Amino acid sequence: MATSKSAKTDDGSREKRQGDNFVLQGEYNEAVDWYSKALEKSPENESFWTARSSALLKMHCCRESLLDARTAVQLAPNWHEGYFQLGKAFQEMNMHGYAQTAYQNAMRICPAFDDAEKSLSSLTQMLSDRHKLQEKSSGEPLSVCQTVYSG
């Protein structure tokens, strides 16, 4: 039995584009709704999971964003965008060690991925500045345990 052309192309791409348009307008709740519709049609599409994760993070729904980013990484373990989004979600949740690892994984997969490199550099600098400030305020070098748990 032959399928119609519209059935073949009804893979959620139209809904993803609608979501993208709402993101550009700053309408993240609407974007999440459209990305969810795209995922209903194509739950194996890692870019849909990543897009929804990004919109959720803009709404400060960190846990949900993290879950979507993890799903994207599980679906496509060699896709740098999934790891980048995972890093952003971890960073927003102040889980800096995990964020660094996720950014590093994105860069390992795609060494020319500037966004991951910039995010990793910015995060590393922020943690270094925080460490220096903590040492300065305490008047003593931080112990290994304090260093680990301060970032």
Secondary structure as UniProt FT lines:
FT   HELIX           5..9
FT   HELIX           13..24
FT   TURN            25..26
FT   HELIX           28..41
FT   TURN            43..44
FT   HELIX           46..58
FT   TURN            59..60
FT   HELIX           62..75
FT   TURN            77..78
FT   HELIX           80..92
FT   TURN            93..94
FT   HELIX           96..109
FT   TURN            111..112
FT   HELIX           114..138
FT   HELIX           144..150
//
